[in-house]
Amino acid sequence: MSVLAIFGPTASGKTAVAEELADRLPAEIVSADSMQVYRDLPVLTNQPERPTRLVGIWRLDHEASVGEYEALAHAAVDEILARGRTPVVVGGTGLYLRAALADLNLPPAPPPGERSRWEAFYDGEGPERTHALLAGRDPEAAAAVHPNDRRRVVRALELVAAGRSLAPEQDRLWSSDTRHPTLVFGLEVASAELERRIEKRTAAMFEAGVQYEVRRALQHPISQTARQALGLEDVATLPPDEAQARLAQRTRRYASYQRKWMRRIDGLVSLDADRPPGEVADEILEVARTRQRLPAGQAG
């Protein structure tokens, strides 16, 4: 029995396609989204209404890590398979998708204060000197990271301090190895159509009260990882029209980044998603049948 995985940029229809698959198969959906794991921001993080594994599992003050998510995702996928059902892993966070499907052998989260220490070092010493320090400690990792990429330079230094390296971690990230037989599908939508969908979704979020949701959430402690939710600060502080325009802009940029991720996923089956989600789901099932990845008679 195989795992089906769906990746694509924001607003490409991933959730709708996954739910269509769940209607056609004995299947359960597993989220691979780094922000949907949090409670109390369902509108901002576009959480599905249908019950989905690993959605809303952590409080906003929880410091998330990919390693912690990986363990939970593996347990969910294994349990679904053990019950003779098909796991449908869906999300737009590329690292979380890989973590759900593969053994990344990730190091544990850094000790408290370790990340802040390196972030302060980067901000104080500047990109070039910090990158030079990394080059002296881990030349391979430094060669793979631009000095201006603050997040990855800091991450690489964290790993060096833990006796690990970003370089092999990245190699494993882009490999095709998976824990179970897996088909990965990428949803493609024309740029103009995707932008239209993003604008429509953003407007709907403000109509649904996203500003009230965010301001209420920020009245309580919130972790650094939860603060990375797209547009959180803009929605909380800017006037509605300006906040909506800024969030749409950030979402378009993020969608462009997701498309770059999609091009790097080995073995991905690209599908035209500029059509009803049911048609996309039918094509996924046809590909799965053709490649004999589903039990005989399961789809239909």
N, C-alpha and C positions, 0 to 999 in steps of 0.2 A: 504494500500500500504506500502511496506517495503523499508528499506534502505539496500543496499549491501555494505559491507566494505571488503577491501582487504589489508592484512598486510603480510609482509615477509621481509627477509633480502635484502640488496642491491644486485642488479643483479639477483634477483629471477624471474623477469619478471612481476612485479606488474602492471606497466604502460601498457604494451602490452596486458595483460589480461583485464584490465579496458577498454581499447579502443575496444577490441573485444566485450565486453559486450555492449558498447555504439553503436556498429554497429548492434547489435541484438535486442536492446530494445530502446524504447523512453527513453533515459537516459542522464544524464549529470554527468561529473566527477568532484569531489571535491578533491583537494590535501590536504593531511595531512602530510606535510613535513615542518619541521621547517626552512629549508634553501631555499626551492623553493619559499617561500614567497618574497624573495628579487629579485630585478632587477639587471641587469648588471653582473650576474655570471651564465648565462644559461648553459655553458659547465661544469663548476666545480660542479654545483648542479644538473646536469643531468635533466634539465627541459624538459617536453614533448613539442613536436612541435604542437600537437593538442590543441586547446583552452581548458583550464582547469581552473575551479574556484580556486581562491586563490593562483595562481602562479604569481610571479612578481608584487605583489601589493604594496610593500614597497621599499623605497629607502634604500641604504646601510647604511645611517646614522641613520636609524630608530631603536630605542631600542624596540625590540619585546617582547611581553609577551604572555603567554599561554592564559590568560584571554581575551586579545584583540583578539587573533585568535579565541577563542571559540565563541565570539559574532558574528564574521563574518561567521564562519562555520555554526552556527545555522541558521543564516539568509539565507545563501545559500541553505542549505538542506530544510528549510521550503518553500522557494520560488519554488524550483524544484518540491517538492511534491504538492504544491498548483496548479501547472500547469499540474498535472497528469502524471509526469515523475518520473523515478526512480533515486535517487541520488546514485552514486557509489563513495564511499569515499575510497581513496587509498593513502597509504603512508607508510613510514618506520619509522616515529617518533612516538613511542608508545603513548606518552603523548598527542600529537596533535590528533592522531586517537581517543583516548578516549574523548578528549575535543570536537571533532566534533560530537561525537555520544551521549554524556551524559551531564547532568548538573553537573559539578564538583564543583560548588560553590567556585571558586578560589578567593583568595583575590586580590585586585588590585596590580599593580606593586609597588615595594618599592619606597619611595621618592628618589629624586636624591641624590646620594652619600651614601645611606644606604648600598647598596651591597658592594661598595668599602670600606666602613668603616669596615664591618665585614670581608671582605677578608684581609684587612690590619691587623686586629686583629688576624685572624687565622695565617697569615704568621709571625707575630711578636711574638705571644705567643706560637705557635706550636699546633699540633693536639690535644694532650692530655689535655692541659689546656683549650683550646677552647671547647672541648667536655665536659669537666667537668663543664664549665660555662653553657652549654646547659642542662646538666643533672640536674643542680640546678634549672633551670628555666622551663624545660619541660622534666621530666623523661621519659615519653612515647616516645617522639620523639627521645631522646638520645638513648633509647634502640633499636630503629629501624635503627640507623645510625652508621656506623663505624667511629671512629675518623679520619681515613685517607681519608675519602670521603669528600674532601674539599667543593665541590659544594653543597652537601646536608646538611652538617653541617652549612654552611653559609645560605642556604635557610631556615633551621629550625630556626636559630636565627632571621632572617628577620621576619618570621611568628610570633615568640614570641613577637617581638617588636610591631607587628600589632595586638596583642591580639588573634592570631590564633595558630594552632598547625599542624606540619607536620604529626602527627599520624593519625588524622581523614582524612586528605587530601589523605594519602596513602591508607587508608581503602576504600575510595570512588573510588580511581583510579582503584582498582582491582575488583570492584563490576561488576555485569552483567547488572546493570540498564542502559537503554538507553531511549532517548526521544521519539523515534519511534520504531516500530517493526524492528529489525535489525538482519541480518545474517552476521557474521564475518568469513571470510575465511583466512586461513594462507597458504602461498605457501612454500612448502618444496622442497629443491633441495639438492642432495647429495653433501657432502663437496668438493670432488674433482671437480665436475662439477661447483659448485659455484665459487671456486677459479679460474677455467679456465675462467669463464665469467667475473670475477672481473679483471683479467689480461687483457682480451680483451677490456673491457670497458675503463680501465685506459689508455691503449695504444691509443685508439680512441680519448680520450680527449686531449692527447698531439698532436695528428695529427690534431685535430680541433683548435689548438691554445690556449689551456687553460692557458699557461704561459703568453701570451700576454694579455688575458682577465683579469687575476688576477692582473698583474702589472698595467694595466690601471685603474682598479677599486681602487687600493690602492693609487692612486694619489689624491683621494678625501676622505673626512671624512667617516669613517666607524664605526659603532656601535660595542659595545662589543659583542652583540648577533650575529651580522653578522660575526664577526671575528671567531666564532666557526665553520664556514664552514669547513668541513673535508679537511685537507691538504692545507689550504689557505697559511699559512706561508711557508710551504715546497715548494709549487709550485712557490711562489714569489721569494724565495731566493736561492734555490739549483740549480745546473746544471741539465739539462733535464733528463738525465738517472737516476741520484740519486733521483731527485724529483719524477719521475715516480715510482721507486721502493718503495720509502717511502709512496707515496699515496696509492699504492696497498696494502702495509702492514697495513696501518691505516684502509683501507676499509675492509680488512679481519677481523681485530679486531672488527670493528663496526658491521659487519655482525654477528659475534659471539654474541655480546651483543643483537642484534635484535632478534636472535633466543631464547635467554633467555626471552625476553619480550613476545615473541609469546607463549611460554609455560605457561605463567601466565594469558593469556587472557581467561576469563571464557566463555565457550560455543563456542570456536573457532572450525570451521570445517577445518580440515587439508587436504590439497590437494597436490598430486604429481605434481610439476611444471616442472619436467624434460621431457617436451614434448611440442608440439606447443601450443602457447597461446590460439588458437581457441578451442582446445580440453579442456583446463582448463575452459574456459568461458562456454562451453557447459555443463560441469559437474556442474558448479555453478548454471546455469539455471535449471538443472535437480533437484538439491537439493532444490532450491527455489520453484519449482513447487510441489515437493513432500511434502514440508512443508507448501504448500499453502500460500506462502509469496508474490506471484506475482498475479496480476489480471488475470483471465482466458483469454487465448488467447493472452496475451501480448508477451510472449516469442515465438521464432520460427525462 
